[in-house]
Amino acid sequence: MKVSCCAYSYRDLLTQNKMSLDDFIHTAREIRVDAVELTSYYFPRTSDDYVYRLKRLVFQNGLDISGTAVGGRFTETDQKKLDQHVAMVKEWIDISQKLGAPVMRVFAGGIDKDADEEAVRARAVQAMRDCAAYGQSRGVLIAMENHGGITATAGMVLDLVRDVNHPWFGVNLDCGNYKSEDPYNEIEMTAPYAVATHAKVSIRRGDEREPVDYYRVAEILDRAGYNGYLSIEYEDPEDPVITIPRFAAYLRGIVR
């Protein structure tokens, strides 16, 4: 395994224009990670000249692009909005291909109150399968994150993976998102289907948070045959400029 860092980890600096994606890439080199995950929210534009220049900058800094990430939801009850979401995902699959990103993170979404859960879920499955097929045509895996909603538990995630049933569709295993009395069991259930990960500093155990034991997580991932990136997604309240380099060093010590 190797260590990556998500642009989202520096979201406050990026959204306040105190850091650009160029700055983020230079920072990733300084903290000695192996790769970067380029989150769609922080692209000032997506023209070919910008995308290719960014790709070149990553390479010149000795880094890989471990993946890209988009937001949105596949559980829109309005078909027009769902179609717009699918179109956005496909647009970012194209951008991911241009960047040379092997995988793109997506969210499944939650179900609105009073919505027909079975119908919404069926449309979401079909839409995700459609995006996975499009990803296959572009050489980009689709990685659905366990992110609440219809992916709140490992069982729900595995049901969706089974129902989408596409070789270019897998899981972005977020190690801090399961709200469970036994989150490591949830991680272990999901790990065989992981094609990407997010490494948060803390994990939920019921209503409490505690530091993630990445020695334990690494063992789980290794047993599951995962040999990809542990991508830092920092969300804790401390200053990311101070804390992320320490966390990156901790993860490097584990994977190496």
C-alpha angles and dihedrals in degrees: 000000000000135000125250133173128221118226085225088072088073095039097133092053091045096048092045091052091242089119133029127203086257089056090047091054091050089048091052089055091049094052089048102237119153100231148002133234108216110214113210094224093073101050108113088201138351102217115139093249092056096042094049093045089052090049090052092049091053090051093046089055092054094249136128127222102240092188149304130255135212133182128216132096138261092206098078110143091205108080092210091055091046090052090050090051092050090049090052091050091050091048089054091047086059091048090047090053090052090050091049091240111160096204140025126206119226135177122231096206139216131280119252120238113271092013120134097258096197094050093045092049092048091053090047091052092050092047092049091048089051090052092047090053090050089048090053090055089055098038094247123129118220113227116194112206124222093241111149123269111070089353098052096119135034090245091056091048093050091048090055093047089051093048097045087048100181127139091224093054124084144137133288096210108213106198094203104044105077111097099204143130086237107031093165089061089053090050091049092051091051100039098085089062097044118122093166137011141208116215111208121184094233137037132207119244103181106307094338131083127219135172114280114246099226093182086064093042091050090053091050092049092046092052089050091053095248112153102162134101131312097214115202112231104179117200105151120116099247120100107283092210089064102031105041095062089054092047091048090052090050092052093045089055091054100046095043 
